[in-house]
Amino acid sequence: MKFGKVILYVADVEASLRFYQKAFGLKTRFIAEAGYGEVHAGETTISLATFNAGQGHLPEGYRCTPPSPSDVSVEIALLSEAVDDDFARAVDAGATPLQHPAVQPWGQTVSYLRTPDGTVIDLSSPPAWG
């Protein structure tokens, strides 16, 4: 078995795809008019779907509401060889800084951002053990 993708539910798929391109250089690999798109992130796919698409997938168990600024329902991690530069580029693209890049005791540079659609991003250098 292998991990296939993560789907993030957002208000505006096209705006989110543009953000991931501008902030992290992740290229759109697919977009559908039905409110769904994907970016290529190494060996992983980050999918974006509208709240309405999510409701269609899970009609009994999904509230179609964008997160408030303090809500965290998912965190995704992106690895970078240039965390400081990529952090600044993401903020310039519209991300909210939550924790600026800092070297941790185990040697990894770690930072946190919130995307305009509310997703929390752990933007870090590759771990020494990975």
C-alpha positions in Angstrom: 0.0 0.0 0.0 1.1 3.6 -0.6 -0.2 7.0 0.2 -2.2 8.4 -2.7 -3.1 12.0 -2.0 -4.5 14.4 0.5 -7.6 16.4 -0.4 -8.0 19.9 1.1 -11.5 21.4 0.9 -11.3 25.1 0.0 -13.7 27.9 -1.0 -11.9 28.6 -4.4 -9.9 25.8 -6.0 -8.4 28.0 -8.7 -7.2 30.6 -6.2 -5.7 27.9 -4.0 -3.9 26.4 -7.0 -2.5 29.8 -7.9 -1.3 30.3 -4.3 0.5 26.9 -4.2 2.2 27.8 -7.5 3.3 31.3 -6.4 4.1 30.4 -2.8 5.8 27.0 -3.2 6.4 26.6 -6.9 4.1 23.6 -7.0 2.7 23.1 -10.5 -1.0 22.5 -11.2 -1.2 19.0 -12.8 -4.9 18.8 -13.2 -8.0 21.0 -12.9 -11.6 20.1 -13.5 -14.6 22.5 -13.8 -16.4 20.5 -11.1 -14.4 22.3 -8.4 -11.4 20.0 -8.2 -7.7 20.4 -8.9 -4.3 18.9 -8.1 -0.7 20.1 -7.6 2.3 17.9 -7.9 4.4 17.8 -4.7 7.2 15.4 -5.3 5.8 11.8 -4.9 2.6 13.1 -3.3 -0.4 14.8 -4.8 -2.1 17.7 -3.0 -5.7 17.8 -4.2 -8.0 20.8 -3.7 -11.8 20.5 -3.9 -14.6 22.9 -3.2 -16.6 22.7 0.0 -19.6 21.7 -2.3 -17.5 18.8 -3.7 -16.7 17.7 -0.2 -20.4 17.8 0.6 -21.1 15.6 -2.4 -18.5 13.0 -1.2 -19.7 12.9 2.4 -23.3 14.1 2.5 -24.1 13.0 6.0 -20.9 14.0 7.8 -19.4 17.2 6.4 -20.1 20.8 7.4 -19.3 23.1 4.5 -17.7 25.9 6.4 -14.3 27.5 5.9 -12.1 27.3 9.0 -11.9 30.3 11.3 -8.3 31.7 11.8 -7.9 29.6 15.0 -9.2 26.3 13.6 -6.8 23.6 12.6 -8.2 20.5 11.0 -5.1 19.4 9.0 -1.5 20.2 8.8 0.6 19.3 5.8 4.4 19.3 5.7 6.5 20.5 2.8 10.3 20.0 2.8 12.6 22.6 1.5 16.4 23.1 1.1 15.8 26.8 1.5 13.3 27.3 4.3 14.0 31.0 4.9 13.6 31.9 1.3 10.6 29.7 0.7 8.9 31.0 3.9 9.4 34.6 2.7 8.0 33.8 -0.8 4.9 32.1 0.8 4.3 35.1 3.0 4.6 37.4 -0.1 2.1 35.1 -1.8 -0.5 35.6 1.0 0.4 33.1 3.7 0.1 34.1 7.3 3.3 33.4 9.3 2.6 31.4 12.4 6.2 30.5 13.4 9.2 32.0 11.6 12.0 29.5 10.6 14.1 28.4 13.5 16.7 25.7 13.8 15.5 23.0 16.3 17.7 21.1 18.8 17.7 18.1 16.5 19.1 20.3 13.6 16.0 20.7 11.4 14.8 24.2 10.4 11.1 24.3 11.1 8.5 27.0 10.4 4.7 27.2 10.2 2.3 29.1 7.9 -1.4 29.3 7.3 -2.5 29.4 3.6 -5.2 31.8 2.5 -7.6 28.9 2.5 -6.8 28.1 6.1 -4.5 25.0 5.8 -1.5 25.0 8.2 1.8 24.3 6.4 4.8 22.9 8.3 7.6 24.2 6.0 10.8 22.5 7.2 14.2 21.4 6.0 14.6 17.6 5.4 15.1 15.8 8.7 18.6 14.4 9.3 17.1 10.9 9.8 15.1 10.9 6.5 
